[in-house]
Structure formats: C-alpha cells, structure tokens
Amino acid sequence: MAEIVVFNVPGSGHVNPTLPVVAELVARGHAVRYFNTARFQAAIERTGAAFRSYPNGAMMEAAFMQRAGNLATISSFLLQESERLLPWLCTELAEEQPDLVLFDAIALWGMQVARLQQLPSVASIGLFIFEGTKGLIGWRDTVHQMRQALPHIPALLRSRRRLTRRYGAKIFPSQAIFPAVSDCNLVYTSREFQPDSSFINEHFHFVGPSIAHGVRGDSDFPWHELDGSRPRVYLSLGTIYNDNLTFYRQVLETFADYPAQFIVALGRQVQIEALGAIPANFLIQPTVPQLELLPKVDLFISHGGMNSVNEALYFGVPLVIVPQQIEQMLNGRQSARKGAAILLGARPPYGQLAMADLCAAITTVLHEPAFGQAATRLGDSFRAAGGYRRAVQLIEQTLHR
C-alpha cells in the first residue's frame, strides 16, 4: 500500500477534520506519517498514524495561537515558517520519499515541498473558500482588515521574495497565497453551504464534515447531570478565544434563572473557581465531548469556528454565533443567510454584544422551528456529501493516477 505524509498547522480546527480521514487510510493499509506539534501527538497516534514533530514545535505553536485571527499576521507567520521548514522538509522527504502528500490549505510548506519534490498531493480545506466570493465581506470588514494588514505587508512581501528567489515562483499558487491548493482539494462542507465563488473549479470536492465517533479520545463527561426536562443550550468559544472571563461571568449572571440548562465548555485558560457561584442550571466543564454532546442539545452558542459550525449543523442543531475574528464572522454570516443561525457581534471589533441581545437570540432560536429545520436541511446535505470515506476515495484516486 501507499506511503502518505500529512502536513498540518497546530490548530484543532485544522487537525480534527483530518483525524477520521487518516484513521480510514490506516484501516485500508496505508502507512501515514503525520507532521505537527506535540500537543496533537496523542490524537494523531490514536488514528494509527506515525507522529512526526516539527522542529521547535512549541515555539511554532505559540506563534500560531498568538497570530490566528489576523489575516496579515498569520500569512506572514506561515511564510516565515515555510522559509524555516522547507530545507528540513526537502531533506526529510528525499530520504524517505512518500507516494503522496496531504497538506492543510494553510500549511503552505506542505504544498511547496510536494511541488519541489514533484509528488502527488491533496489539499485538506477545513474552511469556506472565500477567494472569489461576492457580497460576503462588507466595507467595514475590509477597512478593518486593511488597518490590521498595513504594518505587516512589507515583511510579508520580503518573505515571499526570499522564497521565490530560492525555490522559484512555482511554489506559490497562481491566484493567491491561500488557500494552498492542489489538483485534488477536499473541502469539509457541502456545496450547498459553501458561498458562491468564482475560484471553485472541478478540482474542488465538497465531501462534507469529516466526522467519526471515538477518534478524539475518551471523556469523563457527567452525562447523568444533563436535564431532560428543559431545553439544553451548549456554549463554547473554541480552543483559542476561550479566555474571556468577563463574558462567562455575564452569561452566568444573565441566565441564572433562564428556563434552560446551559452546558459550558470553558477551555483551559479560565479556571472554574474564577467564575464564582455557579447557578443550578449551569453545567460547566473544562472540555466536553462535542460530537457526542451535540445530538443531545437544542442550541449551540458558538464562536463560529468552521469545525463547530459544521458539527452543529451535521446534527441539525441551530446556532447563535458570537465571532471572535473575521473568518468566524463570515462563517456566522453564511449560517445566518442559510437560516440556521443568528449572528451577533458582527461588526469589528468582533464579538462585542449586549447580554439582552444574546438572551433575545437564544429565545428566538429555541422558539422558532425554522432555525432547526434549516440546520437539519444543511445536515442532510453534509451526510449526502460522503464525509471522510469520500475523502479517502478521492485520495486513493489521486494515488492511482
């Protein structure tokens, strides 16, 4: 069978969709080496793949977490990482050449080393294709991004010039730096949910969310504490933007007497003790088994990360989206356009909202069936797309060309 190498960035939203794909590749007899940082080693090894660490992975992970959410700073960081990693990766792959490279669409070095080594490759895209869309990004968003980008453009251009001088222009996509693409691009949503884009062609395959139970590990979640007598509202701000202690305290105070149970995934950056008294209708955990919990809730209050949105809709759960950065806002805007969500805090700086607006949104979504019906329709389109098994079929087709 084939030798496959995976290159990804140190972010849960990028890693999680690949885990069922990699597990299925291993189950079919392929040997997989997966490059990332130590935080993801256990999750990667549970799939049966061999974990490989990037050099200076801890520094890489810290820099990624710090710069995520700002298009200019993350682009500059990824170009700098390509400069740092490409010489090492070229040596690694020359010594043990794989049959195929699978790379995340922002792991630029994965696409680049595949092109330099002339290896078949597949892109893994856990985001919407925003390139070539119209009407999704408003003027306020554009101005906000321009203000953030201007100080970083010179460094970004210098990195690109250095890479081009050393390796040639072929290492960059022809239309944009991101997404990094190949002749086979796996997009983990459905064509129905994807905004219209002139960038999309026959090389983009919408396989739906990559969801398989048990891949992310075991959990000691207290299932017996779920209250079946009233609506259940799940709240999570994801793995990066979950340090907003003020927001959590406001939620506890505002909804202490609300006729619903709130299940909160607090994350690792805020300690439960810092919240003060916990109302009786709140169940708070550092982490929760999201895939197992979602089928048991009526509403998801989310930051709007693509993984979270996809997983909620897969199970027919409508959302209230409180974005923390522009990509999450755009995910929320598309979810709202499709009728499956209410978007709050959509103007920069993102995520600013009044608790009264959050309360009104929760009440609206819980009491208007149209939101759940829209979420169910999108979930049906996700399942029809084929998921991780369809992704593996496309990878194997690329191998056999």
N, C-alpha and C positions, 0 to 999 in steps of 0.2 A: 504493500500500500504506500501512500504518499507521505513525504516529509513536509510538514507545513509549519511555517513560522508566523507568529502573531506579534504585531507591534501596536501598543496602545499607550494612552496617556493615563496618569494616575488620578482618575476621577471615576466615581461609582457609576455615574450616568453613562459613561463610555464603556466601562468594563462589563456591567451587568448584562446588557443585551448579547454580549459575545459568549457568556458562560454556557448557555444551553447549546449554542452552535458548536463550541469546542467540545463539549461533552458528547454530542452526537457524532462529531468527526472521530473522536477517540473510539466510541462504540462501534463505528464502522471500520475500525482497524487502522486508521491513520495515526501517525506519530506527530504530535503537536508540541512545539516549543513556544512558550508564551513569555514575552518580554514586558516587564512592568516593574513597579517598586514593591518593597517588602510588605506593605500594607495589604496587598492583594494576593500574596503568596498562597495562603490557605485556601482562598476561594478558587484560585486557578488550579491548585493541585487536586481539589475535590472533583474537578472535571476529568481527571486522569492525564492532563497535560503536564509537561515538564516546565517548571517555572525557571525563568532566567531573569536576573536582576540587571537593570540599567546601572552603569557606574554612577556613583554619587547620587543614588536614588532618593535619599532622604532630602537632600537639597533640592532636587528636581521637584519632588512632591510639594515641598513647602512653597516654592516659587509658583508652581501651578495653582495651588489653592489661593495664594495671595493675588494672582493676576486674573483669575477666572472672572468673567462678567464684564470685562472691559475689552472690547474687540481689538483695540490698538495694542494694549499691553500683552494680551495673550498671543497675538500674532507675532509681536516682537520676541516674546519668550520662546515660542515654537521655532522661529527661525534661528535663534541663538542655540537652542537645543539641537537643531539639525547640524549646525556648524560643529558642535561638540561631539555629537554621536556618530555622524556619518563615517569618519575614518575608522572608528572602532567597529561599527556595524559591517562595513565593507570587508574588514579582516575576518570578522566572525562568520559571515556568510560565505566567504571564499573558502574557508577551512572546512565548513560543513554545509554545503550548498543545498538548500531545500528545493522542493518541487514547486512550491507556491508560497507567496507572501500574502497574508491577510492583515490589513492595516486599518486603524481607525482614521476617519476622514480628517481629523486634525493632528494625527501623528504623522506630520509631514515627512519625517525621516523614513518612515515605512514605505511610502510611495517612492521616495527618492532612491533608496537603496535597491528597491525592486527594479527601477528603471536603469540604474547604473549597472546592475548585475544581469540585466535582461531576463528577469524571472517573471513568470505569470503571476498576476496579482489580482486581489479582490479588495474593494473598499467596503468598510463597515461604517454605515452612516446612522448614528443614533439621534439625529436632529432633522428638522424640516430642511428642505432645500430652499434657502432664502434667496439665493442667487437667481436673478431673472424674474422675481415676483413683482407685482404691481399693486399699490394701494394698501399694502400691509404695514409699511413703515411710514409714519406721519412726519410732518415737518419738525415737530418738537423732538421726536426721537432722532432725526437726522442731525439737528443742531446739537443735541446732547452728545451724540457720538463724535461729531466733528470737534467739539471742545475737548473731549477726552483724548482724541486721537492726535491732535496737532503737535503736542510736545514729544510724541514718540515716533512720528513719521521719519525724521532723519535717521534714527538708529535702525528702524525697520528697513529703510532703503539701503543703508550700509551693509546690513547682514545679507540682504538679498544679492547685492552686487558681489560681495565676497564669495557667496556660494556659487553664483553664476560664473565668476572668473575661474573658480577651482574645478567645477564639475560640468559646466555648460548649461545653457538655457533649458535643455531637455528635462531637467529635474523639477521644473515647475509646471503646473497646469497651464493650459493656454489662455484660459479666460479669467482665472482668479487664483489667489494663493490657496484659499479654502472655499469649498471642500476639496481636499486632496482626492482625486478620483482615479479610476482605472477603466478597463474595458468592461468590467462587471462591478456594479455598485449596488450593494444591499442596503435598502432604506427600511428602517424598522417601523414603518407605519403603513397605512393603506393609501392607495391613490385617491380615494375619496376624501381623506382627511388632509392630505398634502395640499397646500395652497398652489394655485396655478403658477407655473414657472416656465419661461422660455428656455431655461437652462437644461431642462429634463429631456432626455432622448431615449433611444431604445436600449442604452447601456445601463439605465437605472431600473432596478427591480424592487417593487414595493412588496416586501414579504410580511409586513405586519410586525407587531411586537414579538420579541423573542422571549417567550415565557415558558418555563418548565419548573414545576414544583420540586423543592428539595435541593436545587443546585446551590443555593446561597447558604446552606448550613442549617443546623438545628436552632431552636429557640425555646426559652423557658417562659414564654408569654403566659400570663394568667387568664386563660380562656374562660375559666369559671366566673370571672368578675364581669364579663360582658352582660349588659342588661337588655333582655329581650322585650321588655315592657314599654320601651320608648325608642324614638329614633336614635341611631348611633351616628355620631359625627367624628370623623378621623381628621386629625390635624398634624401635618408635618411640613417643615421648611427645608427638607432635604439634608444633605450631608455637609454643605459648605456654609450656607447662610442661616445657621441654626443657633446663633449666639445672641439673639435679641431678647434679653431678659425682660425689658420693659414691655415688649409685645406680649410675651407669655403671661406676665402679671396682669396686664389689661384684660386679656382673654379670660383668665380665671375670675377676675372681679366682675366682668360684664355678664358672663354666662353661668354664674354660680346657681342661679335659680331658673335657668332656661330649661324647658321641658325636653331635654335630650341628654344622652350620655356622650361625653367628649373623651375620645381616646387620643392622647397626645404622644407623638414620638419626639422626645425632647432633644435627642442628639447627645453628643459627648462634651459639648462646650459649656453647657449650663447644668449645674447640679440641681437636683430636685429640691434639696434643702433651701436653695436660694429663692424658691418661689413663695415661701411662707406657707400659710394654711391652704390645704388642697380641698376644694369643695367636694361634697359627696358624689356629685355627678361627673367627676373627672377621674379618669384612669390614666396615669402618667408613667411612661417607661422611657429609659434612655434610647432604646431601639425597639422596633416591632417587626414581626414577620409580615411585611406589607402584602405580599402576594396571597398569603393565607387570610389576612385580615380584611382585605378589600371586599370579598364577596359577602361579608357579614355586616357591612356598614351601608348607610343611606346617603352619605355625602362626604366628600373629601375636600378639606381646606388645604390647599397646596401652594407651594411657591411657583409651581408651573414648570418644573423641570420636565424634559421630554419623557423620560422614563416614567415618572409619576403620572403624568397625564395619560400616556399610553396604557399604563397598567390599570388606572381607574376606568378608562373607557372600555378596555378589554372586558371588564367585569360589569359594565353597564352602570357605573357609579358616576353621577354628575359631580361637578366641581364648583367651588368658589376659589378663584386663583388670585393670590397676592404676590406678584412677581417681585424679585429682588434685583433683577438686572434685565437688560433688553431682550435677550433671547427668550427668557421666561415670559416676559410681557407679550412677545409675539406668539408664543405657544398659547397663552391665555386668550389673546385676541382671536386666533383661529378657532379655538374651542368655543368661544362665545358666539362667533359667526355661525358655527355649526349647531348652535342651540343647546350645547351640553354643559355650559358653564356661565357663571357671572365673573367678570374681570373687575378687580378693584385695584386702586393704586397704580393706574396705568400710565400716569404722566411722570416724567423724570423730575426729581429722584424717585425711582420706583419703590413701591411698597408702602407709601405713606397713605394712611387711611384713618377714618374715624370709626370707633367701635360701633357706633349707631349704624353706619353703612354696612359693616360686617354682619351685624345682627339682622338687618333687613335682607341682606343677600341670602343668609342661611335660611331664614323663614321662607323666602320666595322659592328657593330651590327645593326645600323639603315639601312645600305645599302645592307646587305646580308640576304635574306629572310630565309636562312636555320636556323638561330637562332630562329626566330619567329615560324617556323614550328616545331622545336624541342620542344620549350616551349609549343606549342599547343598540341603536342602528349602527353607530360607529364601531362598537364592539363586534357586531356581526361582520362588518367589512374587514376588521382585523383578523378574525378567525378564518375568513374565506381566503385571505392572502397567503396562508400556509405556514407562517411562523418560522421557527428555527429549522424545521425539516426542509422547508422550501429553500431556505438559505443554504443548507448543506448540499442540496441537489444542484444549485447554481455553482457552488464552489467546485463540486466534482465535475460538472460540465466544463468549467474553465480548465481543470486539470487535464481533461481528456482531449482538449482541442489540439 
